[in-house]
Amino acid sequence: MLQNTGKLAGRTLFITGASRGIGKAIALKAAKDGANIVIAAKTAEVHPKLPGTIYSAAKEIEAVGGKALPCLVDVRDEQQISEAVRNAVKTFGGIDILINNASAINLTGTLDTPMKKVDLMMSVNSRGTYLTSKLCIPYLKKSENGHILNLSPPLNMNPIWFKNHCAIYTAAMDMLGGSDVNRQCRKPEIMADAAYAVFCRPKSFTGNFIIDEDFLKAEGIQDFDIYAVVPGHPLLPDFFLDEHPDSLRKKMQDYGETPMFEAGKQQVSVTAEGPVAKTFKAIEGALSADVVKSTGGVYQFELSGDQPGTWYIDLKNENGCSGQGKFPGKVDVEMSMSSGDFVKMFSGKMKPTLAFMSGKLKIKGDMALAIKLERLMTQLKSKL
């Protein structure tokens, strides 16, 4: 892990979205040097599903030696950003580093993404980054070593990353990856260390596009197992990074996936005793009033491949049910995938995250309800 040098002592970092995740990890790394941290985020009260608030983050920052200024900020609101910048300058005397970390995503296809969601992503990811930078630059120019760090997935024009989604892949791991997906990931500290190394560079280090691992290797870091949630556990393949198609194909296949550019299999009719029918039989046996109460959605599956057909799971009405054919009512979520991948996913042999991001699983409708279905998959692992 990159060692702290004390170079950020007394310097002021303005970090959007710093109440949790990567933003907070960067804040804590800098705070260990004795830096001043402006926590510009919009979570002031405890969220039922998301950890941390601007105030809890401030306590953690001060506990490791930094100074903290929690500011309630929605990066879409120019007045809130302006006030936070003024308070930062009033409290700490200036701003030395801006980290544009706040972001918004919506993991649906173009036709299923309402303009309200598009406006949100554009307002936060593009306008918010531009606006916060614009308001901080006058003070950054006065700093002896001012920096702006924008966090995002790599900018990759490879068509494979554009063909399936109109949103940026970030939080999909937590939302669709299942309860154990974190074991296949790295901790946000790798981003914190890479950011720290950037901040220690001179002003002349500007206009660069950086991949955290590559940059840290250049800094002399050799042991990347220290960043793993579970050291030694295989990591999920990287998304948005260029690779030869054969290499990408092998990676996906190693994790139970088939890339979108692989040829499909000839479709044949489904049998009552086939794997799909057996899977739905197991699903039927796992349904209960409690499952219905905690889910509240109707799911329809359009399956292709060896056993094509239409199936549904009703987790909204009475004690729930499942069956073959179209659901005779309103469907909340429609999922399209091959029959083989459907069986793998429900038996725990394939991660929903990779299926979704590689285009093997396509989702239409309520994404929040789609995420809830993962609970049922977890229950079925022992039965399939």
Residue pairs with C-beta under 8 A, 6 or more apart in sequence:
1 189
1 193
1 221
1 226
1 227
2 193
2 196
2 197
2 216
2 219
2 221
4 29
4 32
4 33
4 196
5 33
5 200
6 33
6 34
7 33
7 199
7 200
8 30
8 33
8 34
8 35
8 196
8 199
8 200
9 33
9 34
9 35
10 34
10 35
10 36
11 30
11 33
11 35
11 36
11 96
11 97
11 143
11 145
11 199
12 35
12 36
12 37
12 38
12 88
12 92
12 93
12 94
12 95
12 96
12 97
13 26
13 27
13 30
13 35
13 36
13 37
13 38
13 96
13 97
13 98
13 99
13 199
14 38
14 40
14 84
14 85
14 88
14 95
14 97
14 98
14 99
14 132
14 136
15 23
15 26
15 27
15 37
15 38
15 39
15 40
15 98
15 99
15 101
16 23
16 40
16 41
16 73
16 75
16 99
16 100
16 101
16 102
16 128
16 132
17 23
17 40
17 41
17 101
17 102
17 103
18 24
18 26
18 27
18 37
18 38
18 39
18 40
18 41
18 54
18 57
18 99
18 101
19 39
19 41
19 43
19 52
19 53
19 54
19 56
19 57
20 43
20 50
20 51
20 52
20 57
21 101
21 188
22 101
22 151
22 188
22 191
22 192
23 41
23 99
23 101
23 102
24 52
24 57
24 60
24 188
25 187
25 188
25 189
25 191
25 192
26 99
26 101
26 191
26 192
26 195
26 196
27 37
27 39
27 57
27 61
27 66
27 68
28 60
28 61
28 64
28 66
28 192
29 189
29 192
29 193
29 195
29 196
30 37
30 66
30 97
30 196
30 199
31 37
31 61
31 62
31 64
31 65
31 66
31 67
31 68
32 64
32 65
32 66
33 65
33 66
34 65
34 66
34 67
35 66
35 67
36 66
36 67
36 68
36 69
36 91
36 92
37 58
37 61
37 66
37 67
37 68
37 69
38 69
38 71
38 84
38 87
38 88
38 92
38 95
39 54
39 57
39 58
39 61
39 68
39 69
39 70
39 71
40 71
40 73
40 75
40 81
40 84
40 102
40 132
41 54
41 57
41 71
41 72
41 73
41 102
42 72
42 73
42 74
43 50
43 52
43 53
43 54
44 53
44 54
44 55
44 72
45 53
46 53
47 53
54 70
54 71
54 72
55 70
57 68
57 70
58 68
58 69
58 70
59 68
61 67
61 68
62 68
67 92
69 87
69 88
69 91
69 92
71 80
71 83
71 84
71 87
71 88
72 80
73 80
73 81
73 84
74 80
75 81
75 102
75 124
75 128
75 129
75 131
75 132
76 123
76 124
76 127
76 128
78 131
78 135
81 131
81 132
81 135
82 135
85 95
85 135
85 136
85 139
88 95
89 95
89 139
94 139
94 142
94 143
95 136
95 139
95 140
95 143
95 146
96 140
96 143
96 144
96 145
96 146
96 147
97 140
97 143
97 146
97 147
97 148
97 149
97 199
98 132
98 133
98 136
98 140
98 147
98 148
98 149
99 148
99 149
99 151
99 195
100 128
100 129
100 132
100 133
100 148
100 149
100 150
100 151
101 151
102 124
102 128
103 124
103 125
103 151
103 152
103 168
103 170
104 120
104 121
104 123
104 124
104 125
105 121
105 167
105 168
105 169
105 170
105 171
105 172
106 113
106 117
106 118
106 120
106 121
106 167
106 367
107 165
107 167
107 172
107 175
107 176
107 356
107 363
107 367
108 117
108 165
108 166
108 167
108 363
108 364
108 367
109 164
109 165
109 166
109 362
109 363
109 364
110 166
111 364
112 363
112 364
112 365
113 166
113 167
118 166
121 167
121 168
125 152
125 168
129 150
133 148
136 148
137 148
139 146
140 146
140 147
140 148
145 199
145 202
145 203
146 203
147 198
147 199
147 201
147 203
147 206
149 195
149 198
149 199
151 191
152 168
153 168
153 169
153 170
153 239
153 240
154 209
154 211
154 240
154 241
155 209
156 240
156 241
156 242
158 242
160 248
160 259
160 260
160 261
161 239
161 240
163 260
163 359
164 260
164 357
164 358
164 359
164 362
165 357
169 239
169 240
169 357
172 353
172 356
172 357
173 181
173 182
173 185
173 236
173 353
174 181
174 182
175 367
175 371
176 352
176 353
176 356
176 370
176 371
176 374
177 184
177 351
177 352
177 353
178 351
178 352
178 353
178 374
178 377
178 378
179 374
179 378
181 236
181 351
181 353
182 229
183 229
183 230
183 233
184 229
184 230
184 233
184 234
184 235
184 236
184 351
185 228
185 229
185 235
185 236
186 224
186 227
186 228
186 229
186 235
187 227
187 228
187 229
189 227
190 212
190 213
190 216
190 224
190 227
191 212
193 212
193 216
193 221
193 227
194 210
194 212
194 215
194 216
197 215
197 216
197 219
198 205
198 210
198 215
211 241
213 224
216 224
225 231
225 232
228 235
236 255
236 351
236 353
236 354
237 248
237 251
237 252
237 255
237 354
239 357
243 251
245 259
245 261
248 259
249 259
249 261
249 262
252 258
252 259
252 354
252 358
255 350
255 351
255 354
256 344
256 349
256 350
256 351
256 354
257 350
257 354
257 355
257 358
257 360
258 341
258 358
258 360
259 358
259 359
260 358
260 359
260 360
264 304
264 305
264 338
265 305
265 306
265 338
267 304
267 305
267 306
267 308
268 306
268 307
268 308
269 307
269 308
270 276
270 277
270 303
270 307
270 308
270 309
270 339
271 277
271 307
274 307
274 339
275 307
275 339
275 340
275 343
276 303
276 307
276 309
276 311
276 339
276 342
276 343
277 324
278 384
279 342
279 343
279 346
279 347
279 380
279 384
280 311
280 313
280 322
280 323
280 324
282 346
282 380
282 383
282 384
283 313
283 322
283 346
283 376
283 380
284 321
284 322
285 383
286 376
286 379
286 380
286 383
287 313
287 315
287 319
287 320
287 321
287 322
288 319
288 320
289 318
289 319
289 320
291 315
291 320
291 375
291 376
291 379
292 315
292 316
292 317
292 318
292 319
292 320
294 372
294 375
295 315
295 316
295 369
295 372
295 373
295 375
295 376
296 315
296 316
296 369
296 372
297 315
297 316
297 332
297 333
297 366
297 369
297 372
297 373
298 312
298 313
298 314
298 315
298 316
298 317
298 327
298 329
298 330
298 331
298 332
298 333
299 312
299 313
299 315
299 331
299 332
299 333
299 334
299 335
299 369
299 370
299 373
300 310
300 311
300 312
300 326
300 327
300 331
300 333
300 334
300 335
301 310
301 311
301 312
301 313
301 334
301 335
301 336
301 337
301 342
302 310
302 334
302 335
302 336
302 337
303 309
303 310
303 311
303 336
303 337
303 338
303 339
303 342
304 336
304 337
304 338
304 339
305 338
305 339
305 340
305 341
306 338
306 339
306 340
307 339
307 340
308 339
309 324
309 339
310 324
310 325
310 326
311 322
311 323
311 324
311 325
312 322
312 323
312 325
312 326
312 327
312 331
313 320
313 321
313 322
313 373
313 376
314 320
314 321
314 322
314 327
315 373
315 376
316 332
331 365
332 365
332 366
332 369
333 363
333 364
333 365
333 366
333 369
333 370
333 373
334 363
334 364
334 365
335 361
335 362
335 363
335 364
335 370
336 361
336 362
336 364
337 345
337 355
337 360
337 361
337 362
338 360
341 350
341 355
341 360
341 361
343 384
344 350
345 351
345 352
345 355
345 361
345 377
346 377
346 380
346 384
347 380
347 381
347 384
348 377
348 378
348 380
348 381
348 384
352 361
352 374
352 377
354 360
355 361
356 363
363 370
